[in-house]
Amino acid sequence: MELGCEVIQGRVLGGTSSINDMAYMRGSPADYDEWAFNGNQGWSFDHILQYFKYSEGNYDKDISKNKFFHSTQGPLDVG
C-alpha cells in the first residue's frame, strides 16, 4: 500500500519559497499512546483528541463528516 501526502507547489518569481504554506498534520495515535505508556499521563491519543478537536476548524467536506475525530468549530482553519 502506498501512502502519500499532497504537497502544493508552484513556479513563481523568486522560486517556490515565495509561496507561504503551512500543513496541519496530527501525529500518529500510536506515538501519543507510547508517550502515555512511558509515564506521560494525559498524553494518550484518546486524551488529547479533545484538544485537537477544540482547536480545529476543518471545512473539508469529506473529512468534516467524521465528527468523532474532527470539528468545524475551532479557531484554526485547517480545511
TIMI-2910 file (N, C-alpha, C, CB; in pm, 1 decimal, decimal comma, always signed):
<rs>
+----------+----------+----------+----------+----------+----------+----------+----------+----------+----------+----------+----------+------+
!      n_x !      n_y !      n_z !     ca_x !     ca_y !     ca_z !      c_x !      c_y !      c_z !     cb_x !     cb_y !     cb_z ! resn !
+----------+----------+----------+----------+----------+----------+----------+----------+----------+----------+----------+----------+------+
!    +84,0 !   -115,9 !     +0,0 !     +0,0 !     +0,0 !     +0,0 !    +89,5 !   +123,5 !     +0,0 !    -96,1 !     -0,9 !   +120,9 !  Met !
!    +60,1 !   +215,9 !    -88,8 !   +135,0 !   +340,5 !    -94,5 !    +64,2 !   +447,3 !    -14,0 !   +154,0 !   +386,4 !   -239,1 !  Glu !
!   +138,1 !   +514,6 !    +70,8 !    +85,0 !   +627,3 !   +145,8 !   +149,4 !   +752,8 !    +91,7 !   +110,4 !   +612,0 !   +298,8 !  Leu !
!    +73,3 !   +859,3 !    +88,6 !   +129,8 !   +982,3 !    +37,2 !    +60,8 !  +1103,1 !    +95,5 !   +121,3 !   +985,4 !   -112,7 !  Gly !
!   +113,7 !  +1216,9 !    +62,3 !    +60,3 !  +1344,0 !   +108,5 !    +71,0 !  +1442,4 !     -6,6 !   +136,1 !  +1395,9 !   +235,6 !  Cys !
!    -38,4 !  +1506,9 !    -41,1 !    -36,4 !  +1605,9 !   -147,2 !    +34,1 !  +1731,3 !    -97,4 !   -179,8 !  +1638,4 !   -195,3 !  Glu !
!   +131,1 !  +1776,7 !   -174,6 !   +204,2 !  +1898,0 !   -140,6 !   +186,6 !  +1996,4 !   -255,2 !   +355,7 !  +1868,4 !   -113,5 !  Val !
!   +131,4 !  +2111,9 !   -224,1 !   +109,7 !  +2213,9 !   -325,5 !   +241,7 !  +2284,7 !   -353,1 !     +0,6 !  +2315,0 !   -280,7 !  Ile !
!   +273,7 !  +2298,9 !   -479,4 !   +394,3 !  +2370,1 !   -516,8 !   +368,2 !  +2445,5 !   -645,7 !   +514,1 !  +2273,5 !   -532,2 !  Gln !
!   +453,0 !  +2536,8 !   -677,5 !   +431,1 !  +2613,9 !   -798,7 !   +557,4 !  +2679,6 !   -847,8 !   +325,9 !  +2717,7 !   -775,9 !  Gly !
!   +546,1 !  +2739,4 !   -964,7 !   +658,8 !  +2811,5 !  -1023,5 !   +624,2 !  +2959,5 !  -1021,5 !   +690,0 !  +2761,9 !  -1169,6 !  Arg !
!   +700,3 !  +3032,9 !   -945,0 !   +675,9 !  +3176,0 !   -932,0 !   +808,9 !  +3250,2 !   -932,8 !   +596,4 !  +3207,3 !   -802,5 !  Val !
!   +801,9 !  +3380,6 !   -956,6 !   +920,3 !  +3464,3 !   -949,9 !   +977,3 !  +3458,0 !   -808,6 !   +887,5 !  +3610,4 !   -990,5 !  Leu !
!  +1100,2 !  +3420,8 !   -795,9 !  +1161,9 !  +3407,0 !   -664,6 !  +1166,1 !  +3262,9 !   -616,9 !  +1088,3 !  +3491,0 !   -564,3 !  Gly !
!  +1110,1 !  +3173,0 !   -694,3 !  +1110,5 !  +3032,0 !   -657,2 !   +994,2 !  +2994,4 !   -566,9 !  +1239,5 !  +2997,7 !   -589,2 !  Gly !
!   +979,0 !  +2867,7 !   -544,9 !   +867,0 !  +2817,2 !   -466,2 !   +870,7 !  +2867,5 !   -322,2 !   +866,9 !  +2665,6 !   -467,6 !  Thr !
!   +986,9 !  +2908,3 !   -274,1 !   +993,2 !  +2961,3 !   -137,9 !   +915,6 !  +3092,2 !   -124,5 !  +1138,6 !  +2982,8 !    -96,5 !  Ser !
!   +875,9 !  +3151,4 !   -237,3 !   +793,1 !  +3272,5 !   -233,8 !   +650,6 !  +3242,1 !   -190,7 !   +792,1 !  +3339,9 !   -370,3 !  Ser !
!   +612,8 !  +3116,2 !   -196,1 !   +477,3 !  +3075,8 !   -158,0 !   +478,3 !  +3038,8 !    -10,0 !   +426,4 !  +2955,8 !   -245,9 !  Ile !
!   +402,6 !  +3110,3 !    +69,9 !   +390,9 !  +3076,2 !   +211,9 !   +289,1 !  +2964,5 !   +225,6 !   +349,8 !  +3200,5 !   +297,7 !  Asn !
!   +323,0 !  +2861,1 !   +297,8 !   +234,1 !  +2746,5 !   +308,9 !   +254,1 !  +2681,8 !   +445,2 !   +259,7 !  +2644,4 !   +194,7 !  Asp !
!   +145,8 !  +2628,1 !   +497,3 !   +153,4 !  +2552,5 !   +621,8 !    +73,9 !  +2424,1 !   +603,0 !    +99,2 !  +2635,8 !   +743,4 !  Met !
!   +115,0 !  +2320,6 !   +670,2 !    +43,1 !  +2193,7 !   +665,4 !     +0,6 !  +2157,2 !   +807,0 !   +130,9 !  +2080,8 !   +602,2 !  Ala !
!   -124,5 !  +2114,4 !   +821,7 !   -176,0 !  +2070,9 !   +951,5 !   -178,9 !  +1919,7 !   +951,0 !   -318,1 !  +2130,2 !   +980,9 !  Tyr !
!    -99,5 !  +1859,8 !  +1036,1 !    -96,4 !  +1714,4 !  +1046,1 !    -85,6 !  +1676,3 !  +1192,6 !    +21,5 !  +1654,3 !   +964,1 !  Met !
!   -164,4 !  +1579,9 !  +1232,0 !   -152,9 !  +1524,5 !  +1366,6 !    -52,3 !  +1410,8 !  +1362,6 !   -291,3 !  +1475,2 !  +1420,4 !  Arg !
!     +8,1 !  +1386,8 !  +1476,2 !    +98,3 !  +1273,3 !  +1484,8 !    +20,9 !  +1142,1 !  +1485,3 !   +185,0 !  +1284,0 !  +1609,5 !  Gly !
!    +92,8 !  +1034,6 !  +1475,2 !    +32,7 !   +902,2 !  +1478,8 !    -25,4 !   +874,8 !  +1617,5 !   +136,4 !   +794,6 !  +1441,2 !  Ser !
!   -148,5 !   +822,7 !  +1625,9 !   -205,3 !   +788,2 !  +1756,6 !   -114,0 !   +696,1 !  +1837,7 !   -340,8 !   +722,1 !  +1738,0 !  Pro !
!    -44,1 !   +606,1 !  +1770,8 !    +45,9 !   +514,1 !  +1841,2 !   +159,0 !   +589,4 !  +1911,2 !   +104,2 !   +411,5 !  +1743,1 !  Ala !
!   +206,0 !   +698,6 !  +1852,7 !   +312,2 !   +776,8 !  +1916,6 !   +263,0 !   +839,7 !  +2046,0 !   +363,6 !   +885,6 !  +1821,6 !  Asp !
!   +143,7 !   +899,5 !  +2043,9 !    +88,5 !   +959,5 !  +2165,2 !    +64,5 !   +852,9 !  +2272,6 !    -42,7 !  +1033,7 !  +2133,3 !  Tyr !
!    +12,2 !   +738,8 !  +2229,9 !    -12,8 !   +630,7 !  +2325,4 !   +117,3 !   +580,0 !  +2387,5 !    -86,5 !   +515,3 !  +2256,6 !  Asp !
!   +224,1 !   +579,3 !  +2309,1 !   +353,9 !   +537,1 !  +2362,8 !   +404,3 !   +637,1 !  +2467,0 !   +457,4 !   +522,1 !  +2248,8 !  Glu !
!   +382,8 !   +766,4 !  +2442,2 !   +422,1 !   +866,8 !  +2541,8 !   +350,1 !   +840,9 !  +2673,9 !   +391,0 !  +1010,0 !  +2490,7 !  Trp !
!   +219,6 !   +814,6 !  +2664,5 !   +141,5 !   +787,5 !  +2786,2 !   +190,1 !   +659,3 !  +2853,9 !     -9,3 !   +776,1 !  +2752,6 !  Ala !
!   +218,1 !   +557,9 !  +2774,2 !   +266,2 !   +430,6 !  +2827,0 !   +398,1 !   +449,2 !  +2902,3 !   +283,9 !   +328,7 !  +2713,4 !  Phe !
!   +479,7 !   +541,5 !  +2855,6 !   +610,4 !   +566,3 !  +2917,5 !   +604,4 !   +665,1 !  +3033,4 !   +706,7 !   +617,3 !  +2813,8 !  Asn !
!   +484,3 !   +694,5 !  +3082,2 !   +472,1 !   +774,3 !  +3202,8 !   +421,4 !   +915,8 !  +3185,8 !   +599,9 !   +780,0 !  +3266,8 !  Gly !
!   +396,1 !   +958,9 !  +3064,5 !   +345,9 !  +1094,2 !  +3041,3 !   +193,6 !  +1092,7 !  +3045,7 !   +396,4 !  +1150,0 !  +2905,5 !  Asn !
!   +140,9 !  +1089,6 !  +3166,0 !     -3,7 !  +1080,3 !  +3183,3 !    -72,1 !  +1199,0 !  +3116,9 !    -40,4 !  +1073,7 !  +3332,8 !  Gln !
!   -183,6 !  +1170,9 !  +3052,8 !   -258,8 !  +1275,1 !  +2984,9 !   -219,5 !  +1294,0 !  +2839,8 !   -242,2 !  +1403,2 !  +3056,9 !  Gly !
!   -123,1 !  +1215,6 !  +2791,8 !    -77,3 !  +1231,1 !  +2654,6 !   -120,2 !  +1116,7 !  +2563,0 !    +71,7 !  +1243,0 !  +2652,9 !  Trp !
!   -211,0 !  +1032,2 !  +2606,0 !   -261,0 !   +928,2 !  +2515,4 !   -344,1 !   +995,5 !  +2406,7 !   -345,9 !   +820,7 !  +2592,7 !  Ser !
!   -355,1 !   +930,6 !  +2293,2 !   -430,8 !   +990,1 !  +2182,6 !   -575,2 !  +1015,4 !  +2222,8 !   -426,0 !   +899,3 !  +2059,3 !  Phe !
!   -635,2 !   +921,4 !  +2294,4 !   -774,4 !   +940,0 !  +2337,0 !   -790,1 !  +1062,1 !  +2426,8 !   -824,4 !   +815,5 !  +2410,1 !  Asp !
!   -688,8 !  +1092,3 !  +2505,7 !   -696,0 !  +1207,6 !  +2595,8 !   -676,8 !  +1339,7 !  +2521,4 !   -591,3 !  +1194,7 !  +2705,6 !  His !
!   -584,0 !  +1344,9 !  +2427,2 !   -556,9 !  +1472,9 !  +2361,1 !   -645,7 !  +1498,6 !  +2239,8 !   -412,8 !  +1478,3 !  +2318,8 !  Ile !
!   -720,7 !  +1398,3 !  +2196,4 !   -809,7 !  +1417,8 !  +2081,6 !   -904,9 !  +1534,7 !  +2104,3 !   -889,7 !  +1290,2 !  +2054,1 !  Leu !
!   -953,9 !  +1550,3 !  +2226,3 !  -1045,7 !  +1660,7 !  +2255,5 !   -979,7 !  +1795,7 !  +2229,1 !  -1093,7 !  +1653,4 !  +2401,1 !  Gln !
!   -850,1 !  +1808,3 !  +2250,7 !   -779,3 !  +1934,0 !  +2227,6 !   -756,6 !  +1958,8 !  +2078,5 !   -645,5 !  +1933,6 !  +2301,5 !  Tyr !
!   -730,1 !  +1851,9 !  +2004,6 !   -722,2 !  +1865,6 !  +1859,1 !   -855,8 !  +1917,4 !  +1805,7 !   -685,3 !  +1729,6 !  +1792,3 !  Phe !
!   -963,4 !  +1855,2 !  +1850,6 !  -1095,9 !  +1894,4 !  +1802,6 !  -1132,1 !  +2036,1 !  +1846,2 !  -1201,3 !  +1796,2 !  +1852,9 !  Lys !
!  -1093,6 !  +2074,6 !  +1967,1 !  -1124,1 !  +2207,9 !  +2018,3 !  -1059,0 !  +2316,1 !  +1932,0 !  -1077,2 !  +2221,0 !  +2163,9 !  Tyr !
!   -939,0 !  +2289,9 !  +1883,8 !   -866,4 !  +2390,6 !  +1806,8 !   -896,7 !  +2385,8 !  +1657,1 !   -718,8 !  +2373,5 !  +1828,2 !  Ser !
!   -951,1 !  +2276,1 !  +1608,3 !   -965,0 !  +2253,8 !  +1464,8 !  -1093,6 !  +2311,1 !  +1406,4 !   -958,9 !  +2107,3 !  +1436,2 !  Glu !
!  -1078,6 !  +2387,7 !  +1299,6 !  -1191,3 !  +2432,2 !  +1218,0 !  -1174,7 !  +2371,1 !  +1080,2 !  -1199,5 !  +2588,9 !  +1210,4 !  Gly !
!  -1214,9 !  +2247,2 !  +1064,9 !  -1191,9 !  +2174,1 !   +940,8 !  -1315,8 !  +2180,0 !   +853,1 !  -1153,4 !  +2027,9 !   +969,7 !  Asn !
!  -1303,6 !  +2243,2 !   +737,3 !  -1418,0 !  +2261,1 !   +648,6 !  -1409,9 !  +2174,6 !   +523,8 !  -1429,5 !  +2405,5 !   +608,9 !  Tyr !
!  -1318,1 !  +2079,5 !   +522,1 !  -1313,4 !  +1985,4 !   +410,9 !  -1441,4 !  +1903,2 !   +414,2 !  -1186,3 !  +1893,4 !   +418,4 !  Asp !
!  -1513,9 !  +1899,1 !   +303,6 !  -1647,2 !  +1837,2 !   +303,7 !  -1645,0 !  +1688,9 !   +339,0 !  -1711,6 !  +1854,8 !   +168,7 !  Lys !
!  -1539,4 !  +1619,1 !   +305,8 !  -1533,4 !  +1476,3 !   +337,0 !  -1480,1 !  +1451,4 !   +478,2 !  -1445,6 !  +1403,8 !   +234,9 !  Asp !
!  -1374,3 !  +1520,5 !   +514,2 !  -1312,7 !  +1498,9 !   +645,3 !  -1404,1 !  +1544,7 !   +758,2 !  -1179,1 !  +1572,3 !   +653,7 !  Ile !
!  -1471,4 !  +1658,5 !   +740,2 !  -1553,8 !  +1713,6 !   +848,4 !  -1677,5 !  +1629,1 !   +878,3 !  -1596,6 !  +1854,2 !   +813,5 !  Ser !
!  -1708,9 !  +1532,7 !   +793,7 !  -1821,9 !  +1442,6 !   +821,0 !  -1793,4 !  +1352,4 !   +941,0 !  -1852,9 !  +1356,7 !   +697,1 !  Lys !
!  -1666,9 !  +1326,6 !   +967,3 !  -1628,8 !  +1238,5 !  +1077,8 !  -1617,8 !  +1321,0 !  +1205,7 !  -1494,5 !  +1165,2 !  +1047,4 !  Asn !
!  -1729,9 !  +1340,6 !  +1272,4 !  -1736,6 !  +1425,4 !  +1392,0 !  -1662,6 !  +1365,4 !  +1511,9 !  -1881,4 !  +1449,6 !  +1429,3 !  Lys !
!  -1636,0 !  +1235,9 !  +1509,7 !  -1563,0 !  +1175,8 !  +1621,3 !  -1418,7 !  +1225,8 !  +1625,9 !  -1565,4 !  +1022,7 !  +1610,2 !  Phe !
!  -1357,7 !  +1245,0 !  +1509,4 !  -1217,7 !  +1284,9 !  +1502,0 !  -1195,2 !  +1431,2 !  +1464,6 !  -1147,8 !  +1199,0 !  +1403,9 !  Phe !
!  -1297,7 !  +1499,4 !  +1410,2 !  -1277,3 !  +1634,2 !  +1356,9 !  -1387,5 !  +1729,4 !  +1400,0 !  -1269,5 !  +1630,2 !  +1205,3 !  His !
!  -1356,6 !  +1858,7 !  +1392,7 !  -1451,3 !  +1962,5 !  +1431,3 !  -1447,2 !  +2076,3 !  +1329,7 !  -1420,1 !  +2015,2 !  +1573,5 !  Ser !
!  -1556,9 !  +2147,2 !  +1316,9 !  -1561,8 !  +2266,7 !  +1232,7 !  -1573,1 !  +2392,5 !  +1317,9 !  -1679,5 !  +2258,7 !  +1134,7 !  Thr !
!  -1564,5 !  +2379,2 !  +1448,7 !  -1590,2 !  +2490,8 !  +1539,9 !  -1465,5 !  +2562,9 !  +1590,1 !  -1666,7 !  +2441,5 !  +1656,4 !  Gln !
!  -1348,5 !  +2507,1 !  +1571,1 !  -1227,7 !  +2565,5 !  +1628,9 !  -1174,3 !  +2686,0 !  +1553,6 !  -1121,8 !  +2462,6 !  +1635,9 !  Gly !
!  -1085,0 !  +2760,8 !  +1615,4 !  -1030,9 !  +2882,1 !  +1555,4 !   -922,1 !  +2859,1 !  +1449,7 !   -976,2 !  +2968,3 !  +1662,5 !  Pro !
!   -867,9 !  +2737,9 !  +1441,1 !   -760,3 !  +2709,5 !  +1347,1 !   -819,3 !  +2651,2 !  +1218,8 !   -656,6 !  +2612,1 !  +1409,4 !  Leu !
!   -820,6 !  +2730,1 !  +1111,1 !   -878,0 !  +2686,1 !   +983,4 !   -781,7 !  +2589,0 !   +916,4 !   -907,6 !  +2807,7 !   +890,1 !  Asp !
!   -818,6 !  +2462,8 !   +914,2 !   -730,1 !  +2360,0 !   +858,8 !   -790,1 !  +2289,8 !   +737,5 !   -697,5 !  +2257,7 !   +965,0 !  Val !
!   -901,2 !  +2336,5 !   +687,6 !   -965,5 !  +2265,7 !   +577,6 !   -987,4 !  +2343,0 !   +454,7 !  -1090,6 !  +2215,7 !   +619,5 !  Gly !
+----------+----------+----------+----------+----------+----------+----------+----------+----------+----------+----------+----------+------+
</rs>
